[in-house]
């Protein structure tokens, strides 16, 4: 969550693309910076010590990508929205929009990490 938004969105095809007006750039910048801050917060949370504090911190760290990227799946049912850049070819992975695959992979990794942490705490 800290690095991928800079690679995926901070470029001339997306945030600085010719079709992006000032307000769209404002949203794009906020998204990239916000995702990076969330990623840094996750890293800080998973380095907490103490059994009780670590359990809560790991739960919050796993929840951050769900809250940040889970909403992008909802956009698929909103009329007039698209996960693809205007004017460019649709980028797909596994037959799905590439952006959703990468975001959902981050969510899945966070949830697997949380599960592994809780499993290790019980043993």
Residue pairs with C-beta under 8 A, 6 or more apart in sequence:
1 35
1 36
1 38
1 39
1 42
1 64
1 65
1 68
1 106
2 35
2 36
2 39
2 40
2 43
3 36
3 39
4 35
4 102
4 106
5 31
5 32
5 35
5 36
6 32
6 36
8 14
8 99
8 102
9 15
9 28
9 31
9 32
10 16
10 28
10 32
13 85
13 88
14 20
14 28
14 85
15 24
15 25
15 28
15 29
15 32
16 25
17 85
19 86
19 87
20 28
34 68
35 68
38 64
38 65
38 68
41 61
41 64
42 61
42 64
42 65
42 110
45 57
45 58
45 60
45 61
46 57
46 58
46 61
46 113
46 117
48 54
48 57
48 58
51 121
54 117
54 121
55 117
55 118
55 121
58 113
58 114
58 117
58 118
59 114
61 110
61 113
61 114
62 110
62 111
62 113
62 114
63 110
64 110
65 103
65 106
65 107
65 109
65 110
66 107
66 110
66 111
69 103
69 104
69 106
69 107
70 107
72 83
72 99
72 100
72 103
73 100
73 104
75 81
75 83
76 83
76 100
83 97
83 99
83 100
84 90
84 91
84 97
85 91
90 97
91 97
91 98
91 99
92 98
93 101
93 102
94 101
